[in-house]
Amino acid sequence: IRKIVKLCPKMSQQYSLRWNNHQPNFISMFTTLLNTQTLVDVTLAAEGKHLQAHKVVLSACSTYFQALFMDNPSRHPIVILKDVTFADLRTMVDFMYYGEVNVTEEQLPQVLDTAKTLKIKGLTEMPDSTLLTRSQGTSADFPTDSADSQPHAASPSISPRRKRGRR
């Protein structure tokens, strides 16, 4: 608890209450809710398969989903994505919940196309200076269309690594 200095004598004394682990706990809780399928409120479908997620997470990470859910305020919508593979859909949902996914070099173009289609933040607004880091330790400039590039506060990094299990 931190005491806030009075700026006005008539103001009562105030205290700042801070939860030091708020962000990690918040992220951990949403991933736990996803893994246990608790409080899910949207079904996403592609290629005849489906998965469930949370509208608030999808909306926070994708302007496509944000607009869709705001324009169609259903309690538990079913969103069918016709031009998206189920594998890419799963990858995008994992990216939105975990902030990181591992893909092969062969998968990368399709995954980035899906990210562009779904307007996934952190993958679609990459500045020209973003680098792809290869497992051999070399890097190459990532090509972007400069007309579509916009400054983004948190630049993503794409690093091929060995596949890890879910946390």
PAZA-478253 format. One record per atom (N, C-alpha, C): residue in one letter; x, z, y. Coordinates in steps of 0.05 Angstrom, whole numbers, padded with zeros to 5 digits, always signed. Layout:
aXZY...
! end
This chain:
i+00017+00000-00024i+00000+00000+00000i+00018+00000+00024r+00012-00018+00043r+00027-00020+00067r+00009-00015+00091k+00019+00002+00109k+00003+00009+00133k+00007-00013+00153i-00016-00022+00165i-00015-00042+00186i-00015-00029+00213v+00003-00037+00230v+00005-00025+00257v-00019-00032+00274k-00029-00011+00288k-00052-00016+00305k-00044-00033+00329l-00061-00053+00335l-00057-00069+00358l-00074-00060+00381c-00096-00047+00375c-00115-00038+00395c-00121-00009+00389p-00120+00008+00409p-00124+00037+00404p-00152+00043+00393k-00172+00026+00399k-00199+00031+00389k-00203+00023+00360m-00184+00008+00349m-00185-00002+00322m-00178+00021+00303s-00192+00023+00281s-00184+00043+00261s-00160+00034+00246q-00146+00052+00234q-00122+00046+00219q-00129+00029+00195q-00112+00009+00189q-00117-00009+00167q-00094-00009+00148y-00099-00014+00123y-00078-00016+00102y-00080-00042+00088s-00058-00053+00081s-00056-00078+00066s-00053-00070+00036l-00072-00079+00020l-00071-00074-00009l-00062-00099-00022r-00040-00098-00036r-00028-00122-00048r-00024-00118-00078w-00033-00139-00093w-00029-00140-00122w-00005-00158-00126n+00018-00147-00132n+00043-00162-00134n+00043-00184-00155n+00028-00180-00176n+00028-00200-00198n+00002-00216-00198h-00011-00219-00175h-00036-00233-00174h-00035-00261-00184q-00017-00278-00173q-00016-00306-00181q-00010-00310-00210p+00011-00297-00221p+00016-00301-00250p-00008-00291-00267n-00020-00269-00259n-00043-00259-00274n-00066-00278-00273f-00071-00289-00249f-00093-00308-00245f-00089-00332-00263i-00065-00343-00263i-00059-00367-00279i-00062-00360-00309s-00050-00338-00317s-00051-00329-00345s-00080-00326-00354m-00097-00314-00337m-00125-00310-00344m-00140-00336-00349f-00135-00356-00331f-00149-00381-00335f-00140-00395-00360t-00114-00394-00367t-00105-00407-00391t-00116-00392-00416t-00118-00366-00414t-00130-00351-00436t-00160-00358-00439l-00174-00361-00417l-00202-00369-00418l-00205-00397-00430l-00186-00415-00424l-00187-00441-00436l-00182-00440-00466n-00161-00426-00473n-00154-00424-00502n-00175-00411-00519t-00190-00392-00507t-00211-00378-00522t-00238-00390-00518q-00239-00411-00501q-00264-00425-00494q-00285-00406-00482t-00275-00387-00467t-00292-00367-00454t-00300-00376-00426l-00325-00374-00419l-00336-00381-00393l-00332-00410-00385v-00328-00428-00404v-00325-00456-00398v-00352-00466-00388d-00351-00485-00369d-00376-00495-00357d-00377-00525-00353v-00359-00539-00367v-00360-00569-00365v-00348-00579-00392t-00360-00601-00401t-00350-00615-00425t-00340-00642-00416l-00315-00648-00424l-00302-00673-00418l-00300-00689-00444a-00308-00715-00443a-00308-00731-00467a-00293-00758-00462a-00279-00766-00483a-00265-00792-00483a-00261-00801-00512e-00265-00826-00517e-00261-00837-00544e-00277-00822-00566g-00301-00813-00559g-00317-00799-00578g-00309-00770-00584k-00289-00760-00571k-00280-00732-00575k-00285-00717-00549h-00287-00691-00551h-00292-00675-00526h-00276-00650-00526l-00274-00639-00502l-00262-00613-00497l-00276-00599-00475q-00274-00573-00473q-00288-00558-00452q-00267-00546-00433a-00276-00542-00409a-00259-00532-00388a-00275-00517-00367h-00262-00510-00345h-00275-00495-00323h-00276-00513-00299k-00300-00517-00287k-00303-00534-00264k-00285-00525-00241v-00282-00499-00237v-00266-00490-00214v-00236-00498-00217v-00226-00498-00241v-00198-00506-00246v-00195-00536-00241l-00213-00552-00253l-00212-00581-00250l-00216-00588-00221s-00234-00575-00207s-00238-00581-00178s-00214-00574-00161a-00201-00552-00168a-00177-00544-00152a-00154-00563-00156c-00153-00577-00179c-00130-00594-00186c-00136-00624-00183s-00161-00631-00178s-00168-00659-00178s-00190-00665-00158t-00184-00682-00138t-00204-00689-00119t-00226-00706-00132y-00220-00720-00153y-00240-00735-00168y-00261-00715-00180f-00252-00695-00194f-00271-00675-00205f-00285-00659-00184q-00271-00652-00163q-00283-00637-00141q-00307-00652-00129a-00303-00678-00123a-00325-00694-00112a-00348-00697-00133l-00341-00702-00158l-00360-00705-00179l-00378-00680-00182f-00366-00657-00183f-00381-00632-00186f-00397-00625-00161m-00387-00631-00138m-00401-00625-00113m-00426-00644-00110d-00422-00669-00119d-00444-00688-00117d-00465-00684-00139n-00457-00672-00161n-00475-00668-00184n-00473-00638-00193p-00487-00621-00179p-00484-00592-00185p-00500-00583-00210s-00492-00593-00233s-00505-00585-00258s-00491-00559-00268r-00506-00544-00284r-00495-00519-00295r-00472-00524-00314h-00476-00543-00333h-00455-00549-00353h-00456-00579-00358p-00444-00594-00339p-00445-00624-00342p-00427-00633-00365i-00434-00657-00375i-00418-00671-00394i-00407-00695-00380v-00381-00697-00377v-00368-00719-00363v-00356-00738-00384i-00366-00762-00385i-00355-00782-00404i-00336-00800-00389l-00311-00801-00397l-00291-00817-00384l-00285-00842-00401k-00294-00865-00392k-00293-00889-00409k-00265-00902-00410d-00250-00902-00388d-00224-00916-00388d-00201-00897-00391v-00205-00874-00404v-00185-00854-00408v-00183-00848-00438t-00159-00847-00449t-00156-00839-00477t-00160-00809-00479f-00168-00799-00503f-00171-00771-00506f-00144-00756-00504a-00123-00769-00514a-00096-00757-00513a-00088-00753-00484d-00093-00773-00467d-00087-00770-00438d-00104-00750-00424l-00130-00749-00432l-00148-00728-00421l-00137-00701-00428r-00130-00696-00452r-00119-00670-00461r-00093-00664-00445t-00077-00684-00441t-00052-00680-00426t-00058-00672-00397m-00078-00685-00385m-00085-00678-00357m-00097-00650-00355v-00114-00642-00374v-00125-00615-00373v-00102-00595-00377d-00084-00600-00396d-00062-00582-00399d-00045-00580-00374f-00040-00602-00361f-00025-00602-00336f-00039-00585-00315m-00065-00588-00313m-00080-00573-00292m-00080-00543-00298y-00080-00535-00323y-00080-00506-00330y-00052-00494-00330y-00033-00509-00341y-00006-00498-00344y+00014-00506-00322g+00007-00527-00308g+00025-00537-00286g+00048-00553-00297e+00048-00559-00322e+00071-00573-00334e+00062-00584-00361v+00070-00609-00368v+00067-00620-00394v+00091-00636-00402n+00096-00640-00427n+00118-00656-00436n+00107-00682-00448v+00117-00705-00439v+00109-00730-00450v+00133-00747-00456t+00130-00766-00474t+00152-00784-00480t+00155-00805-00459e+00177-00819-00458e+00181-00840-00439e+00160-00862-00443e+00152-00867-00468e+00132-00887-00473e+00104-00879-00463q+00098-00853-00464q+00072-00843-00454q+00070-00842-00424l+00093-00839-00411l+00093-00834-00382l+00077-00853-00365p+00079-00879-00368p+00064-00897-00351p+00033-00893-00354q+00024-00890-00378q-00005-00887-00383q-00014-00860-00372v+00002-00839-00376v-00006-00812-00366v-00008-00813-00335l+00011-00826-00322l+00011-00828-00293l-00013-00845-00283d-00020-00866-00298d-00044-00882-00292d-00069-00865-00294t-00071-00848-00315t-00094-00830-00318t-00094-00810-00295a-00071-00799-00288a-00070-00780-00266a-00080-00793-00240k-00073-00818-00236k-00082-00832-00212k-00112-00837-00213t-00123-00844-00236t-00151-00848-00239t-00167-00823-00233l-00157-00800-00244l-00170-00775-00240l-00161-00760-00215k-00144-00772-00200k-00134-00760-00175k-00123-00732-00179i-00105-00729-00198i-00094-00703-00204i-00072-00696-00184k-00076-00673-00170k-00057-00664-00151k-00031-00657-00165g-00009-00663-00152g+00017-00657-00163g+00029-00680-00180l+00012-00699-00187l+00021-00723-00202l+00016-00749-00187t-00003-00748-00169t-00011-00773-00155t+00000-00775-00127e+00010-00754-00116e+00020-00754-00088e+00050-00749-00088m+00065-00763-00105m+00093-00759-00107m+00108-00773-00084p+00125-00760-00069p+00140-00773-00049p+00162-00791-00061d+00172-00810-00046d+00193-00828-00056d+00217-00814-00066s+00223-00790-00056s+00247-00776-00064s+00245-00761-00090t+00221-00761-00103t+00218-00748-00128t+00235-00761-00149l+00249-00745-00165l+00266-00756-00186l+00256-00749-00213l+00260-00768-00232l+00255-00763-00260l+00281-00753-00272t+00280-00730-00285t+00304-00720-00297t+00303-00726-00327r+00323-00740-00337r+00323-00747-00365r+00338-00726-00381s+00333-00724-00406s+00345-00703-00422s+00376-00706-00424q+00387-00730-00419q+00416-00733-00419q+00428-00722-00393g+00412-00714-00374g+00422-00703-00350g+00425-00724-00328t+00417-00749-00332t+00418-00769-00311t+00391-00769-00298s+00390-00781-00274s+00365-00783-00260s+00362-00811-00249a+00336-00819-00245a+00330-00845-00234a+00308-00841-00213d+00309-00857-00192d+00288-00856-00172d+00262-00864-00185f+00241-00849-00178f+00214-00855-00188f+00201-00874-00168p+00193-00898-00177p+00181-00917-00158p+00153-00908-00150t+00147-00909-00125t+00120-00904-00115t+00113-00925-00094d+00087-00929-00091d+00078-00947-00070d+00078-00932-00044s+00095-00940-00026s+00099-00924-00001s+00073-00922+00015a+00055-00941+00012a+00030-00940+00027a+00012-00917+00016d+00015-00911-00010d-00001-00890-00021d+00013-00862-00019s+00039-00862-00014s+00053-00837-00013s+00046-00821+00012q+00040-00796+00007q+00034-00778+00028q+00051-00753+00025p+00059-00740+00046p+00075-00716+00043p+00058-00696+00028h+00071-00681+00010h+00057-00661-00006h+00074-00637-00007a+00062-00614-00003a+00077-00589+00000a+00093-00583-00025a+00082-00586-00049a+00096-00579-00073a+00102-00605-00089s+00127-00613-00088s+00135-00637-00102s+00137-00632-00132p+00124-00649-00148p+00126-00644-00177p+00153-00654-00187s+00161-00643-00210s+00184-00654-00223s+00176-00660-00251i+00185-00683-00261i+00179-00691-00288i+00204-00691-00304s+00206-00673-00323s+00230-00669-00339s+00224-00672-00368p+00235-00693-00381p+00231-00695-00410p+00245-00672-00423r+00231-00658-00440r+00243-00635-00455r+00231-00635-00483r+00243-00618-00500r+00231-00616-00526r+00203-00604-00524k+00186-00613-00542k+00158-00603-00541k+00157-00574-00548r+00142-00559-00532r+00139-00530-00537r+00110-00525-00545g+00106-00503-00558g+00079-00494-00565g+00065-00483-00540r+00039-00480-00541r+00025-00468-00518r+00032-00439-00514r+00031-00432-00489r+00038-00404-00482r+00014-00386-00487
! end
